[in-house]
Amino acid sequence: MRPRCKVLTLALLILPAAIFSGCTALRPAKAIKEPVAIADDLDPESLRAAIRQSLVYLQKLPPDRVVGDQPRVMTAAEVTDSLLALEKLLDQWRCMECLAREIDSRFDLLPSSADPQLSEVLFTGYYQPILEGSLLPTEKFRYPIYGKPADLVMAEKVTLAPKTIVEKTFGRAEGEQFMPYYSRREIDEAGSLRGRGLEIAWLEDPIDVFFLHIQGSGLIRLPDGKQLSVGYAGQNGRPYRSIGRLLIDRGKVGREEMSMRRLRRYLRENPKELNEILSYNESYIFFRVLENGPLGSLEVPVTAGRSLATDARLFPKGALTLIQTEIPVIDGAGRLAGWRPITRFVLNQDTGGAIRGPQRADLYFGTGDEAAGLAGYMNRPGKIFFLVLKQGLAAHLEQPCRLC
């Protein structure tokens, strides 16, 4: 069992609450008036599986627990009822027109923001990599991934005005002072965690280690052929900064050609710049071994194509959404060949350090090289609509659907 992090509460008066710039003012949410096409490009079984995972999380909570306040305040019971209602409709998947009609009669569709200027969302993608590694350091495998240190302290930053807001932050206690935790440069170059027995495994390539941090989970293929599943256990509290944005701003890579694949190529072609570029992102992820993974932030497995990561401070955890965007089309050589429009049901089951504010979302594409290609190119605008069962219908879930 890994040591739990200590909890330290810090009350800080912040006027105004500008530190929470990713959050927007709470406004009453209204169901959309214009019609939204109800469609889905995947299979009902994957949707059913993702719904069940959200229910595992939600049914552990008190029914009146608030799980998100945008696009409006929602409780665990409200999200649960909405999921159960849609799950009952999946038997009628063969008739999408009828299903759309039934959804229209039973659900409100709430845009992700009541502010039209904030309703467009940038979708990116993530995946679970498969990497070669070892449980022991060798000449080949020299770059460690670490478990969560015992001296990583969680604190609460409290804003008292204009309203009370509590936000978690991480650092370390040094005497009476609360200090920032070690940065990426301090850990990887100065060896701040070396020799403390925190190493879970060693990888061959520091670039692979970095991208494992970005994805938050992965499979490590060991020399004997076994696979070790690792997932997110904690973070050093430093802000996430995009190295892709850094290279674009410096004129090293064009904005239009930037992708995960292009970023990796630049790092391999410019090894002298590697440490400086990677250190620009001070955020550092700590891992744990998983029995069943990958897990999202709700501590339930995420489902390829069906799990979405959003800002956990804002949107209802585990909730059912309908997304409209485009996903990459990749040719046989792994190059981007175009974009395919999709409308799809997904579940809000994860979050990420780079996913901040109401206009960001990350779609989980799955495991391995194909998923890596899709996630690496994914960068398109779109829309998110939350499906919420209309008031008064929860008691009638057992009524037969009016479907043909």
N, C-alpha and C positions, 0 to 999 in steps of 0.2 A: 504494500500500500504506500503510495506516495504521500509525503507530508502535506497537509493542507496549508494554504497560505494564511497568514495572520490577518486579522481585520483591524484596521485603524480608521476611526471616523474623524475627519477634518472638517470643521465648520468654517467656510470662507464666505464672507459677504462680498458679493459681486454686483456692482451697479454700473450699467444695466447688465442683463444676462446675455451679453453679446457672445460669451464663450460658447453658447449653444446655437451658433448661427446656422447649424444644419437643420434646426427645428423651425417650423413656421408657426405662426399664431393659430390657435385652435379655432376652427370655424364650424358651424353646423354643416354636416354633410347632407347633400340631397341626391336622391337617385337621379340618374341621367334621364333626360327627356327624349333625346334623339336615339333612334334604334342602334343597337350594337349587334353585329352579326355573331351568332353563337355557332361556333365550329370547333373542331379539334382534329389535329393531324396525327395524333398518337392513338394507342389502344386503350380501351376502358380498364383493362387489368392493371396497367401501370398507374392509372389515376386512382383506382380503388386501393392499391397498395400504399400510395402516398397519403391518401385520406386516412387510412388506418394508422399510419405512423403519427400523423397530427393528433389523432384521437388518443393515442397512447400518452402523448404529452399532456393534452388538455384535461383528460379525465383524472389526472393526478392533482389538479388544481382545485381550490374552492370555486364553486360555480360563479360567485360574484367577483372573482379576481379580475381586475382590469388587465387585459393582455395587449392593449394598444390604444392610442388616443387619436390616430388619424387613419382614414379620413373622418372618423368620429370615434368617440369612446366605445369600446367593445369589451364585453366580459367573456370569460372562458365558456360560460353556458351558452351565450349567444353564438359564438363561433362553433361550438360543438353541435348545436341544433342545426346550424347551416350545413355543416359537413354531413350529418346524418341524413338530412333531407336530400342532398344531392346524391349521396350514396344510394338511396332507394331508387333514384331515377336512372341509375346506370344500367339496369336491366333492359331499358328501352333505347340503348345506344344505337340500335340498328336504324332508328328513325330520328335523325338529327333535327329535322324540321319540327317534329312533334316535341322532341326534347327541348328545343329552343322555345317553343310555345309554353311548355310547362315551366321552364325556368323563368320566363317573363311573368307568369302568373304567380309564382311562389317567392321570387327573390327580388330584392332591390340590388341594382348594380351601382356601386359608388365609385366614382373616379378617385384615383389616389390622392388628389388634392382638389379642394373646392376652388382654388385659385386657378383659372384657366392658364395663366402664365407658368404655373408649376406642374401642370398635368402631363407634360411630355417627359418621358423617362428615358435615360440612356441605359441600354442593356449591354452588359458585357457577359463573359462566360468564364466558368471555372470547371476543373475536372480533377480526377484522381490519377496522378502519375504512377507508373511502375518503374522502379529504379533498382539498379544493382547495388548491393551493399553487404555489410558484414557486421556481426555482433562484436567482433574484436578488431582493433586497428591493425592494419597490415601495410606493407609498402604501397599496395594499390589503393586500399580504402583508408584515407587519412583525414577525412573531413567529417566531424561528428554532428549529429543532431542531439539536442539536449532535452532531458526531462525538466519539469518545472522546479526551480530552485526553492529551497525552504525559506530563504530570506526575501522572496518576492512578496510584497505586502500589498493588499488591496485596501484602498482608502475610499472614502466618500467625500466628494466635493459638493458642498451645499451652497446653492444660490438662494438668498432670502428675498430678493425683490427683482422684478415686480411680483413674482410669485415664487414659492419654494420649489426648487428643482434639485434633485439629487443625482449626481453622476459618479460612476465608479472611475477610479484612476489607480494606477499601479506604480510602485516604486520600492524603496527599501528604507528601513529605519537605521539611522546611524546616530547613536546616542539619542538625543532629544529631537533630532531633525528628521524630517521626511525628505529623502533624496530621490532624484530620478534613478531608475534602474539602469544598469549598464547598457550602453548602446551597442549596435551591431559591430562597430569598429572595436570597441573595448572587449567584446566577447570573442569575435573571430580573429582579430589581429593581436590584441594584447593578452588574450587568454584569461580573461577575468573569471571564467567558470572552470578552467582546466584543473584536473586533479581532484575534483569534488565528487566523483562517482556519478555524475549526472548523465553521462553518455548512454544513449539508448542503442545507437548503431552508428556505423561510419559509412560514408558514401565516397565514391571515386572522384566526384567533380564538385567544386564549390558552387558552380552555376546550378547544378541539380539541387544542392542544398537550398540555395536562394529561392528557386522556383517551388520547391516543396513548402517553404515558408509562405509563399504567395497563395498556394492552393489550400494549405491548411491540413491536408491529409494525403496519404499515399500508401502504396504497397512496396515493400522493400524485398527484392528477390535475393535470398541468401545463397552462398556458394553450394549448399547441399540441395538446392532447388525449392526449399520451403519459402513461404512468403510471410513477412511480418507486416501487419496492418498498423499504421501509426496515425494518430489524429491530434487535433488541437488540444492542448492542456492549459495554455496560458500565454500571455504576451507581456513584454517588458514595459508597456505603458507609453512608449515613445510613439510619436505620430507616424502614420504611414505616408510615405512620399514616393511617387511613381518615378522609377528610373526611366521608363519609356518617355514620360513627359520631359525629363531632364535632357535626354538625347535629342528630342524634338526641339526644345528651347535652345539648345546649343548648336543646332543646325547639323547634327551628326546623322540623323535619320529623318527623312521627310514624313510629315504628318500622314499623308495618304498611303505610305507604304508600311507604317508601323503596325506590327503584330507581334505576338509572342515568338513566332518563328524568326522574324526579322531581328528582334531584340536578342535572342540567343545567338544568332549569327554574328551580330556586332560584337558581343562580349567575347566570343571565341576568336574573332579576327583581331581583337585589340586587347590582348592579355595584360599589357602594361597599364591599361586604364581600369582593369577589373576591380581592384580593391576600392578605388576611389568611387566608382559608379555604384557598386553594391552598398558601400557605406553611406551613400546619400540617403538610402531608406533606413533610418535608425530603428524602425520597428523590427522586433525579433520575436519569433514564435517558439514556444516550448511544446514538446510533444508527449504523448503517452501511447502505450501499446493498447490496441483495441481488439476485443474478441469479435465484434461484428461492426463493420464499418463500410464506408465512411459515415461519420455522424455529423449532423448539423449542430447548430447552437442550441437546439431543443433537446439534444442528447438522444435523438432517434435517427435511424439511418435515412439518408437522403436518397431520392429516387431519380435516376437519369432522365432528364427532360421534364421532370415534374416538380423539382424542388427549386425554390427561388430564394436568394439571399437579398435582404433589404436592411435598412437601418433599424436595428432592434429598439431604438429609442422611440420610434414613431409608430410603425404599423403593427396590426394585431398578429401575434405569434401563432403559427399554425393555421392561419386563415386561408380560405379558398379564394383564388383570384382567377381572372381571365386576362390574359395578356395578348396584345397585338403588337407584333414587331416583325423583323426579318432575321433569318438565320443564314449562315454561310452555306454555299454550295462549293465543294472542293473537288478538284479533278484528280485523276489517278496519280499525278505527280505531287499531290499535296498542296497545290496552288489554289488560290481563291478564284473560282470560276463565275461567281455571281451570288445573288441573294434570293432566298425563297420566303415569301410572306407567310406568316403563320398566325393563327388565332388558336389559343390553347389554354386549357385549365391547368393551373399550377398551384402549389401550396407554399405558403410563406414559412419556410422551415430553417433558415440559416441567416447569417449576417457575416460581415467582414470588415477589416480595418479600412479598406478603401471605399466601402459602401456607406456613404454618409449623405444625409439629406433626403428629401422626398423625390428627387429626380435621378436616383441611381438604383440599379438592380443588377443582380448577377445570376445567370441561369446555369444550373448544374448540368453538364453534358455527359457525365459518366466516367468510365475508367479506360485508360490505354491511349494508343496513338491516334485513333480516329477521333475520340473525344478531345484529345489535346489539340488537334487541328481545328475542330469546330470552335472550341473555347478560345483558341489563340487569335482567331480572326474576328470573333464576335464583338461588334461595336456598332450598335444601331439604335436609333431612337424608336420609341414605341409608347404604348399606353398600358396602364394597369387598372383593372376594375375589380373591386372587392364584391363578392357575392354574399349578401346577408339576407337570411330568411325574413320575409315580411312579418311584422308584428301580428301576433294572434294565430300564426300558422303552426307554431311549434307543437301545439296540442293535437294537431290533425295529421301528424306524420304517417299514421297508419292508414290513412285513407288511400284508396287505389288511385294511381295516376290517371289523368285523362289523356292517355296516349293511344294512338292508333296502332 
